[in-house]
Amino acid sequence: GGLAERAVDGITVGIGGWNTITHTNWDIGSWWSVWFGTDAVVNKVYVWNRIDCCRDRIGGVRVELLDGINAGNVVASRDFPATVLWNSLPMYAFDFEGKVGQTI
């Protein structure tokens, strides 16, 4: 399965069979989050997409920075393009411009 902790383990090889990815299946409204434990300055968020298949599944996903744990207010958000092609780059960098938050 696509365990959530794989999203922050530092391994960026996006191959499902190597157990290096995380995912939320096809559930509508799926989400997961990472709590920093305290306020943190966030300059950039890097998202590595899988490379073995299904790159388009990440299309339209929103990355949000919150000011609290899970139910906090949205400080800033960035969106993936609605359409992500199979031959798109595997890494996306989202600029959060030094905003402060506790959860991404």
C-alpha positions as CSV (number, residue, x, y, z in Angstrom):
1,G,0.0,0.0,0.0
2,G,0.9,3.7,-0.2
3,L,1.7,4.4,3.4
4,A,1.5,8.2,4.2
5,E,4.9,8.3,5.9
6,R,6.5,7.5,2.5
7,A,5.6,11.1,1.5
8,V,8.2,12.5,3.9
9,D,10.9,9.8,4.0
10,G,13.3,11.5,1.6
11,I,13.0,8.7,-1.0
12,T,12.0,10.3,-4.3
13,V,12.0,7.2,-6.6
14,G,8.3,7.0,-7.6
15,I,7.9,3.4,-8.4
16,G,5.0,1.6,-6.7
17,G,6.5,-1.8,-6.9
18,W,9.5,-0.6,-4.9
19,N,7.2,0.6,-2.1
20,T,8.4,4.2,-2.5
21,I,5.1,6.0,-3.0
22,T,2.1,7.1,-1.1
23,H,-1.4,7.4,-2.4
24,T,-5.0,7.8,-1.4
25,N,-6.6,5.5,-3.9
26,W,-9.7,6.8,-5.7
27,D,-11.7,8.0,-2.7
28,I,-13.4,11.3,-3.4
29,G,-12.1,14.0,-1.1
30,S,-9.1,12.0,0.0
31,W,-6.4,13.9,1.8
32,W,-3.5,13.4,4.2
33,S,-1.3,15.9,6.1
34,V,2.0,16.4,7.8
35,W,2.1,18.3,11.1
36,F,5.4,20.1,11.8
37,G,4.8,20.2,15.6
38,T,5.2,24.0,15.8
39,D,5.1,27.0,13.5
40,A,7.5,26.6,10.6
41,V,8.6,28.9,7.8
42,V,7.8,27.2,4.5
43,N,9.6,28.5,1.4
44,K,9.0,25.6,-1.0
45,V,7.2,22.3,-1.1
46,Y,8.5,19.7,-3.4
47,V,6.2,16.9,-4.6
48,W,7.6,14.0,-6.5
49,N,5.1,12.2,-8.7
50,R,5.3,8.5,-9.4
51,I,7.2,7.5,-12.6
52,D,6.1,3.9,-13.2
53,C,2.5,4.8,-14.3
54,C,-0.5,6.9,-13.6
55,R,1.2,10.4,-13.5
56,D,-2.1,12.0,-14.5
57,R,-3.7,11.0,-11.2
58,I,-2.1,14.0,-9.5
59,G,-3.8,16.5,-11.8
60,G,-5.8,19.1,-9.9
61,V,-4.4,18.2,-6.5
62,R,-4.1,21.1,-4.0
63,V,-1.3,21.6,-1.6
64,E,-2.3,23.7,1.4
65,L,-0.4,25.2,4.3
66,L,-2.5,25.5,7.5
67,D,-2.0,27.5,10.6
68,G,-2.9,24.6,13.0
69,I,-3.3,20.9,13.2
70,N,-5.4,19.5,10.3
71,A,-8.4,21.7,11.0
72,G,-6.4,25.0,10.9
73,N,-7.1,27.9,8.6
74,V,-5.5,27.8,5.1
75,V,-2.5,30.2,5.1
76,A,-1.6,29.6,1.4
77,S,-2.4,27.0,-1.2
78,R,-1.0,25.9,-4.6
79,D,-2.6,23.7,-7.2
80,F,-1.3,21.2,-9.7
81,P,-2.4,21.7,-13.2
82,A,-5.8,20.1,-13.9
83,T,-4.2,18.0,-16.6
84,V,-0.9,16.2,-15.9
85,L,0.5,14.3,-18.9
86,W,2.1,10.9,-18.7
87,N,5.4,12.4,-19.9
88,S,5.4,15.3,-17.4
89,L,8.3,16.0,-15.1
90,P,8.3,13.9,-12.0
91,M,9.0,16.7,-9.5
92,Y,7.0,19.8,-8.9
93,A,8.2,22.8,-6.7
94,F,5.6,25.0,-5.1
95,D,6.7,28.4,-3.8
96,F,5.1,29.2,-0.5
97,E,7.2,32.4,-0.2
98,G,8.2,32.1,3.5
99,K,4.7,31.7,4.8
100,V,4.3,30.4,8.4
101,G,2.2,27.4,9.2
102,Q,2.0,24.1,11.1
103,T,0.6,21.6,8.7
104,I,1.0,20.9,5.0
